[in-house]
Amino acid sequence: MIEIKNIMKKYGNGPIAVNDVTETMSKRVTTLIGRNGAGKTTLLRMLSTQLMPTSGTAVINGHDIIKEPHKVRNSIVSIPQEASPIGILTPYEQVRMYLIGRRFSLSDASLAARQALETVGLESSMHSPSDTLSGGMKRKMFVAIALASNAEIVFLDEPTTGLDPLSRLEVWSAIKKLDGNILLTTHYMEEAENLSDEVFLQDAGKIIESGTVKKLLKRFSGKIRVESQSPLDGSTMLGGMHILYDIVENAEKHVKNGANVKKITLDDLFIMRGVDLEY
């Protein structure tokens, strides 16, 4: 359970990164989506006690992030986007070392590290130096750290950024094996749709929409997105393309006219704001 109460972060005289957010997040997998600069990582860092809010607070499993940060840290694991392994250490050594730092006994840490690495599919590479691993394998190693820790809440910031499609699928599979609740940020809308029980859309520091994927896309029911190099009646120019939302029944007509017809996804939450249309 994460209860956010009027939390705000302002960096000096710069813009407000997170702007008076009040939300409750209690689903198995909660995902923050939004454009670059929306404030997702800043919010995640405050909730995981890595960054002090300018004002407001949050309560993680009954513990205030400002008044009881140590109790919060005992119940969470946070894997930042920029996390990188120590190259000369093996995945087994790194997971075990992390667990010992969380006060696991040596024997318990050794067993949990081995089991977690096997669970995420790294059994054949757990004793190889980390700098010989692929990007996907390194990310799976960090998921193994979260898995082995038995944390109640896992924070994952852009867990598959820069990975190829196959590696991304492998990391998704590993994430689904985590026991605790998960709060993640992502730029990949397919990732959000694949993993999320609830999605929060953040823009300019504020949470502007939330709900299940089905709820968020309900406004697009029975519609398609049409993209064309040429103007379309009622379309809006966006990203160098003419964008139009139309009913499914007109899909064949648009294809015959040389336009591209796309299935509705979470991407359309962002595109819709750009074309300023209502449904």
Secondary structure, 3 states (H helix, E strand, C coil): CEEEEEEEEECCCCCEEEEEEEEEECCCEEEEECCCCCCHHHHHHHHCCCCCCCEEEEEECCEECCCCHHHHHHCEEEECCCCCCCCCCCHHHHHHHHHHHCCCCHHHHHHHHHHHHHHCCCCCCCCCCHHHCCHHHHHHHHHHHHHHHCCCEEEEECCCCCCCHHHHHHHHHHHCCCCCEEEEEECCHHHHHHHCCEEEEEECCEEEEEECHHHHCHHHCCEEEEEECCCCCCCEEECCEEEEEEEHHHHHHHHHCCCEEECCCCHHHHHHHHHCCCC
